[in-house]
Amino acid sequence: MMKYRISQWLLRLVLVCFALVGCIGLAGCGGPATGGDNEIVLAAARDLAPGKKDPYFTSSILQVWEPLIALADDGRPTEALAVSWEASEDARVWTFSLRQNVTFHDGEPFNAAAVVANFNRWKVMGYRTSPFYGTSLEKMYPSLLKWEAVDEYTLRLTFADSMPTLPYLMASWNSAMFSPKCLDAVTGDFIGFAQGTGPFRVVEAVPQQYTVLERFDEYWGDKAKAKRIRVRVIPTPETRFSALKSGEIMGVVDLGALTPALAKELTKDPQFALISNKMTISHYLTVRGDAGVFSDERMKRALSLVIDRDALAQQYFYGYAVPTENIINSVSPFGRLVKPKYDPAEAARLAKEVLGDKRVQVKFVIPQYGTDRYPYKEVSEWIQAELASIGVDAQLLILDGAALKKAQRDGEYDISIHTRGLGTMDPARLLTEWMSADERGTINIENHIGFANAEAQSLLDAIPAATTEEARRAIYTRLQDIALEHPVVIPLFEDSNLLVHNKKIRGFLPTIYGVTLAETEWAE
């Protein structure tokens, strides 16, 4: 009897401890205070403010900085800090009229001198990596000769080659603007927090834990509706799910914010809303083509044909992914959606031509981030089974970011599944990096893709001489056709920007990259 009483007492003590821990984690049980000027807490799978050495300091999702040219939801350039632009007849000289009466978060004026300082920064930084998109003045602005302030609110860019699609190239990431006072003139690193012109400013950032944003009341446009937003870093989807269910967070942001399965599960609860939008992100398989079984193009074609993308999209993405076979995401005005072919019989025939009656083993690597944000493990297991039907036995390996890059760089892989976004709506850089056989084909070479096609090389070489948007479009279209005829990578799906939020907030809507954060507010 004494033992029974002690056990009951211990059980009660454990339950009390759990309750106390739960209350601490949820700001006193029941989640954060809501309404009025109370802080809105969101979560992302990764740190959206990597900090001083990142070329952007924060993701564009946080709306801390703004570009010269923004992206409309149809992927076309639209005004932001530049209100208009015009090109010379040969599209080598571009003149931009800048928005007036705009200040950075530190009170410095935005003007042509500030833009020149940002271009100077890109020059001194050289190539700089980022979890978002890397920066390199040479790649961001090919053949740029000169950047200069014509007057206080007029900027002029001069190029050696014709640049008829420059606004598409500059939109969003490639023209991010920061106060010159927050930039180290020697290294390009940030001094303190990034000082942009956006509707939010950073007031606190703890790496890999959270970022706190505060409304910038001197913003030139419509003010942000929320006074304060905290974005927590919660790496695992199950924990983000639990935090939403408990009311600890009000919504999730960023790529793969919640897996489609968990998002669907949450919508069974009437307190949550699920909204989706098309997105600039696509899912691909990259295959090693300079050696091994996939060095024979027939095996690349067999791999593409044996994958039932429609079934995968329904089974694991719940329809929130659009199957495609095209290399360039259709959000780009130069891209398109191509319905993929599923023909396992033809895949088996091609594989038999190459392998005969032999079976081969391949190494299929999966990025850790893909298992945290997407159903990559399940998708890869499905593809593994489909490959087995054509004589290819795939060993699945989940690798962290550094190990994955090393495997690809060293050629220690055969298949890799991954995402790739459109850092710019002009696909020239992406097509060149994937398809060029010379030093410009950085991804082609570094990932051992082994793609070489004489017509594609000739078209890539012709891009600088194409002086009109129509001429560039014709080149990009033909390059996409070649990539369909002779696979470079294996496109799988175009992703959907899938947002789930508690109905206690409103105005929280997905864009083609990010969320309408400045419109987000308490609903009550």
C-alpha positions in Angstrom: 0.0 0.0 0.0 2.9 2.4 0.9 4.5 1.6 -2.5 1.2 2.3 -4.3 0.9 5.7 -2.5 4.5 6.7 -3.4 3.9 5.7 -7.0 0.7 7.8 -7.1 2.6 10.7 -5.6 5.4 10.4 -8.1 3.0 10.3 -11.0 1.3 13.4 -9.8 4.7 15.1 -9.5 5.6 14.2 -13.0 2.3 15.5 -14.4 2.8 18.8 -12.5 6.3 19.1 -13.9 5.1 18.5 -17.5 2.3 21.1 -17.0 4.9 23.6 -15.7 7.2 23.0 -18.6 4.3 23.3 -21.0 3.2 26.6 -19.5 6.8 28.0 -19.6 7.1 27.0 -23.3 3.7 28.5 -24.2 4.1 31.8 -22.4 1.9 30.8 -19.4 -0.2 28.2 -21.2 -2.7 28.9 -23.9 0.0 30.5 -26.2 1.0 34.1 -26.6 -1.2 37.0 -25.8 -3.2 38.0 -28.9 -4.7 41.1 -30.4 -3.7 44.8 -30.4 0.0 45.5 -30.5 1.0 42.1 -29.0 3.9 40.3 -30.7 2.9 37.9 -33.5 5.1 34.7 -33.3 5.8 32.8 -36.5 8.3 30.0 -37.2 10.6 28.9 -40.1 12.6 25.7 -40.6 15.8 27.6 -41.0 17.3 30.9 -39.8 15.9 33.7 -42.0 18.5 36.1 -40.7 21.9 34.5 -41.1 23.6 37.8 -40.1 26.6 40.0 -40.9 28.5 38.0 -43.4 25.4 37.0 -45.4 25.1 39.3 -48.5 21.4 40.0 -47.6 21.6 39.6 -43.7 17.9 38.5 -44.0 15.7 36.6 -46.4 13.5 38.8 -48.6 10.6 37.1 -46.8 11.2 39.3 -43.7 10.7 42.5 -45.7 13.7 44.3 -44.1 15.3 45.3 -47.4 13.8 46.3 -50.7 15.2 46.0 -54.3 15.3 48.5 -57.0 12.9 46.4 -59.0 10.4 44.0 -57.5 8.6 41.0 -58.8 4.9 41.0 -59.4 3.0 37.7 -58.7 3.1 36.9 -62.4 6.9 36.9 -62.3 7.3 40.2 -64.2 9.3 43.2 -63.1 7.5 46.0 -61.2 8.6 49.2 -59.5 10.0 49.3 -56.0 12.9 51.7 -55.1 13.2 52.4 -58.8 9.9 53.9 -60.2 10.8 53.8 -63.9 13.6 52.7 -66.3 14.5 53.0 -69.9 17.2 51.6 -72.2 19.2 53.0 -75.1 18.4 51.6 -78.5 21.1 48.9 -78.3 20.1 48.1 -74.6 23.6 48.8 -73.4 22.8 51.9 -71.4 20.0 51.8 -68.8 18.7 54.8 -66.9 16.7 54.5 -63.7 14.5 57.1 -61.9 14.6 56.4 -58.2 11.9 56.8 -55.6 12.2 60.0 -53.6 11.6 60.8 -49.9 12.7 57.3 -48.9 15.0 56.7 -45.8 16.9 53.7 -44.6 16.1 52.4 -41.1 19.1 54.3 -39.7 17.8 57.6 -41.1 20.2 57.8 -44.1 18.6 59.0 -47.3 18.0 56.6 -50.2 19.3 58.1 -53.4 21.6 57.4 -56.4 24.7 57.7 -54.2 23.4 55.0 -52.0 22.8 52.7 -55.0 26.3 53.3 -56.2 27.6 52.3 -52.8 25.7 49.1 -53.0 27.2 48.3 -56.4 30.6 49.1 -55.0 30.0 46.7 -52.2 29.2 43.9 -54.6 32.4 44.7 -56.4 34.6 44.3 -53.3 32.7 41.3 -52.0 33.4 39.1 -55.0 31.4 35.9 -54.9 29.6 35.5 -51.6 27.5 32.5 -50.8 24.2 32.6 -48.9 21.5 30.1 -47.8 19.3 32.0 -50.2 21.1 33.1 -53.4 24.8 33.8 -53.8 26.0 37.2 -55.0 28.6 38.0 -57.6 28.6 41.3 -59.5 30.0 39.6 -62.5 27.1 37.1 -62.6 24.4 39.4 -61.4 25.2 42.0 -64.0 27.1 40.4 -66.9 29.4 42.8 -68.8 28.6 45.7 -66.5 31.2 48.5 -67.2 30.0 51.4 -65.1 27.5 52.4 -62.5 27.1 56.1 -61.8 24.8 58.7 -60.2 23.5 61.1 -62.9 21.9 63.3 -60.3 20.4 62.7 -56.8 17.7 60.4 -58.0 18.9 59.1 -61.4 21.1 56.1 -61.8 22.9 55.0 -65.0 24.3 51.5 -65.8 26.5 50.9 -68.8 27.2 47.5 -70.3 29.6 46.1 -72.9 26.9 43.8 -74.2 23.3 44.4 -75.0 21.1 43.7 -71.9 17.5 43.7 -73.2 16.2 41.6 -70.3 17.9 43.6 -67.5 14.7 44.4 -65.5 14.1 40.6 -65.2 17.6 40.1 -64.1 17.5 42.8 -61.5 14.2 42.0 -60.0 14.3 41.1 -56.2 17.5 39.6 -55.0 19.9 41.1 -57.6 19.1 44.7 -56.6 18.7 44.5 -52.8 19.5 47.9 -51.3 21.1 48.7 -47.9 22.2 51.9 -46.1 25.9 52.6 -47.0 26.5 53.3 -43.2 25.7 49.7 -42.3 28.2 48.2 -44.8 31.9 47.7 -44.3 33.6 49.4 -47.3 36.5 46.9 -47.3 34.8 43.5 -46.8 31.2 44.2 -47.7 30.0 42.7 -44.4 27.3 44.3 -42.4 28.2 46.5 -39.4 25.5 45.6 -36.9 22.0 44.9 -38.2 21.1 45.4 -41.9 19.5 48.8 -42.4 17.1 48.5 -45.3 14.1 50.6 -46.5 11.5 47.9 -45.9 8.4 48.0 -43.7 10.2 46.1 -40.9 13.5 46.6 -39.2 15.5 44.0 -37.3 15.7 44.8 -33.6 17.0 41.5 -32.3 18.5 38.4 -33.9 19.9 35.3 -32.1 21.5 32.9 -34.6 19.5 29.7 -35.1 17.0 30.8 -32.5 14.8 33.8 -33.5 14.7 37.1 -35.2 12.5 40.0 -33.9 11.1 42.5 -36.4 9.6 45.9 -35.6 7.4 48.1 -37.7 9.4 50.9 -39.4 7.1 53.8 -38.8 8.9 56.1 -41.3 8.3 53.6 -44.1 7.6 55.4 -47.5 4.6 53.2 -48.4 1.8 51.7 -46.5 2.9 50.9 -42.9 3.1 47.3 -41.7 0.0 46.3 -39.8 1.7 44.4 -37.0 3.9 46.3 -34.6 6.2 43.4 -33.8 6.8 40.0 -35.3 9.1 37.3 -33.9 10.2 34.5 -36.3 11.5 31.5 -34.5 13.7 28.8 -35.9 12.1 25.4 -35.5 14.0 22.9 -37.6 11.7 19.8 -37.4 8.3 19.8 -39.1 6.7 17.8 -36.3 7.8 20.4 -33.7 6.4 23.2 -36.0 3.2 21.3 -36.2 3.0 20.9 -32.4 3.8 24.6 -31.9 0.9 25.5 -34.2 -1.5 23.1 -32.5 -0.6 24.5 -29.0 -0.9 28.1 -30.1 2.8 28.8 -29.4 3.1 30.1 -32.9 0.5 31.6 -35.2 1.9 30.6 -38.6 4.9 29.1 -40.5 6.9 30.8 -43.3 9.6 29.9 -45.8 10.1 27.1 -48.2 8.7 23.8 -47.0 7.3 25.5 -43.9 5.2 22.5 -43.2 5.0 19.2 -45.1 1.8 18.8 -47.1 0.7 15.9 -45.0 1.0 17.8 -41.7 -0.5 20.9 -43.3 -3.5 18.8 -44.4 -3.8 17.3 -40.9 -3.9 20.8 -39.3 -6.8 21.9 -41.6 -9.0 19.3 -39.9 -9.0 21.7 -37.0 -11.3 24.7 -37.8 -8.9 27.2 -36.1 -6.4 26.8 -38.9 -6.4 28.1 -42.5 -4.3 26.7 -45.4 -3.5 28.8 -48.4 -1.3 28.0 -51.4 0.2 29.9 -54.3 2.5 29.0 -57.2 6.2 29.4 -56.4 9.6 30.1 -57.9 11.0 26.8 -56.4 11.3 23.5 -58.3 12.3 20.0 -57.3 14.9 18.2 -59.4 17.0 15.1 -59.6 20.6 15.8 -60.6 22.5 12.8 -61.9 26.2 12.2 -62.4 26.7 12.0 -66.1 30.4 12.2 -66.6 30.9 8.6 -65.4 28.9 5.7 -64.2 25.6 4.3 -65.5 24.0 7.7 -66.2 26.9 8.7 -68.5 24.7 7.0 -71.2 21.9 9.5 -72.0 19.5 6.6 -72.5 19.7 5.9 -68.8 18.8 9.5 -68.0 15.8 9.3 -70.2 14.9 6.0 -68.6 15.1 7.5 -65.2 12.7 10.3 -66.2 10.3 8.0 -67.9 10.0 5.5 -65.0 9.0 8.1 -62.4 5.2 8.6 -62.0 5.3 12.2 -61.0 1.5 12.6 -60.9 1.2 9.8 -58.4 4.0 11.2 -56.3 2.4 14.7 -56.3 -0.9 13.2 -55.1 0.6 10.7 -52.6 3.2 12.8 -50.9 2.4 16.4 -51.8 -1.4 16.1 -51.6 -1.6 17.8 -54.9 0.4 20.8 -53.7 3.1 20.3 -56.3 2.8 20.5 -60.1 4.5 17.8 -62.1 6.8 19.1 -64.8 9.5 18.0 -67.2 10.8 21.5 -68.0 14.1 22.8 -66.6 12.8 26.4 -66.0 10.0 27.0 -63.5 6.9 28.5 -65.2 6.8 31.5 -62.8 9.5 32.9 -65.0 7.9 34.7 -68.0 10.6 32.8 -70.0 9.8 29.4 -68.5 6.8 27.1 -69.1 5.1 24.0 -67.7 5.6 20.8 -69.6 3.5 17.7 -68.7 6.0 14.9 -68.0 5.9 11.5 -69.8 5.4 8.4 -67.7 6.2 5.3 -69.7 7.7 2.5 -67.6 7.7 0.1 -70.6 9.9 2.5 -72.6 12.1 3.1 -69.6 12.6 -0.7 -69.2 13.5 -0.9 -73.0 16.0 1.8 -72.8 17.6 0.4 -69.7 17.9 -3.1 -71.3 19.6 -1.5 -74.3 22.3 -0.2 -71.9 22.4 -2.8 -69.2 21.4 -6.0 -70.9 20.4 -8.5 -68.2 22.8 -7.0 -65.6 21.7 -5.1 -62.6 23.7 -2.0 -61.4 24.0 -0.3 -58.0 23.8 3.5 -57.7 24.2 5.9 -54.8 21.1 8.1 -54.3 21.9 11.0 -51.9 19.2 13.0 -50.1 19.8 16.4 -48.4 18.9 16.6 -44.7 17.0 19.8 -45.3 14.7 17.9 -47.7 13.6 15.5 -45.0 13.0 18.4 -42.6 10.9 20.5 -45.0 9.7 18.1 -47.7 8.7 14.4 -48.0 12.0 13.6 -49.6 12.6 10.3 -47.9 9.3 8.9 -49.0 9.7 10.3 -52.5 13.2 8.9 -52.8 12.0 5.5 -51.6 9.3 5.5 -54.3 11.8 6.4 -57.0 14.1 3.7 -55.6 11.3 1.1 -56.1 10.7 2.3 -59.7 14.4 2.2 -60.5 14.6 -1.4 -59.3 12.0 -2.3 -61.9 14.5 -1.4 -64.7 17.6 -3.1 -63.1 18.9 -0.2 -61.1 19.3 -0.8 -57.3 19.6 2.5 -55.5 21.3 2.9 -52.1 19.6 5.8 -50.2 21.9 8.1 -48.1 20.7 11.1 -46.1 23.5 13.7 -45.9 23.8 17.1 -44.2 24.6 20.1 -46.3 28.4 19.9 -46.1 28.5 16.2 -46.8 26.2 16.4 -49.7 28.2 19.2 -51.4 31.4 17.1 -50.9 29.8 14.0 -52.4 28.7 16.0 -55.4 32.0 17.8 -55.8 33.9 14.5 -55.5 31.6 12.7 -57.8 30.7 10.3 -55.0 27.0 10.0 -56.0 24.8 9.0 -58.9 21.5 10.7 -58.1 20.7 13.7 -55.9 17.2 15.1 -55.1 17.1 18.8 -54.3 15.3 22.2 -54.8 16.4 25.0 -56.9 14.8 28.5 -57.1 14.8 31.3 -59.5 17.0 34.0 -58.0 16.2 36.0 -61.1 13.4 35.8 -63.7 15.9 35.9 -66.5 17.0 32.2 -66.8 20.3 32.9 -68.7 22.5 32.3 -65.6 20.7 29.1 -64.6 20.8 27.7 -68.2 24.4 28.6 -68.5 25.5 27.1 -65.2 23.7 23.9 -66.0 24.3 23.5 -69.7 27.6 25.2 -70.6 30.5 22.8 -71.1 33.2 25.5 -70.5 34.1 27.3 -67.2 30.8 29.1 -67.2 29.0 25.8 -66.5 29.8 25.8 -62.8 27.0 23.5 -61.7 27.6 21.2 -64.7 31.2 20.9 -63.8 31.1 20.9 -60.0 28.3 18.4 -59.9 29.8 16.1 -62.6 26.7 16.4 -64.7 28.7 15.9 -67.8 26.4 17.7 -70.2 27.8 18.7 -73.6 25.7 19.7 -76.6 27.1 21.7 -79.5 23.8 23.5 -80.3 23.3 24.4 -76.7 26.8 25.8 -76.4 26.3 27.9 -79.6 23.0 29.3 -78.2 24.6 30.1 -74.9 27.4 31.9 -76.7 24.8 33.9 -78.7 23.0 35.3 -75.6 25.1 38.5 -75.3 24.5 39.4 -79.0 20.7 39.1 -78.7 19.7 42.8 -78.5 15.9 42.4 -78.0 13.8 40.6 -75.4 12.2 38.6 -78.3 15.6 37.4 -79.5 16.6 36.3 -75.9 13.2 34.5 -75.5 13.8 32.5 -78.7 17.2 31.4 -77.4 15.8 30.5 -73.9 13.0 28.5 -75.5 15.3 26.5 -77.7 17.6 25.7 -74.8 14.6 24.4 -72.8 13.7 22.3 -75.9 17.2 20.8 -75.9 17.0 20.1 -72.2 13.8 18.1 -72.9 15.5 16.2 -75.8 18.8 15.6 -74.0 18.2 15.6 -70.2 20.5 17.9 -68.2 18.8 17.3 -64.9 15.5 15.6 -64.2 12.8 18.1 -63.2 10.1 16.6 -60.9 7.7 19.3 -59.7 7.1 22.9 -59.4 6.6 23.6 -55.7 3.6 25.3 -54.1 4.0 28.0 -51.4 2.0 26.3 -48.7 1.1 28.4 -45.7 -0.8 27.3 -42.6 -1.8 29.8 -40.0 -4.0 30.2 -37.0 -7.2 32.2 -37.8 -6.3 34.6 -35.0 -4.2 36.3 -37.6 -5.2 37.6 -41.0 -3.5 39.1 -44.1 -1.0 36.2 -44.0 -1.0 35.2 -47.7 1.6 33.4 -49.8 3.4 35.1 -52.7 5.6 33.5 -55.4 8.5 33.7 -52.8 7.4 34.5 -49.3 4.4 35.9 -47.6 2.5 39.2 -47.3 4.2 39.9 -43.9 3.4 43.6 -43.9 -0.3 42.8 -44.3 -0.3 40.3 -41.4 -2.1 41.4 -38.3 -4.2 40.1 -35.4 -7.8 39.3 -36.5 -9.2 40.3 -33.2 
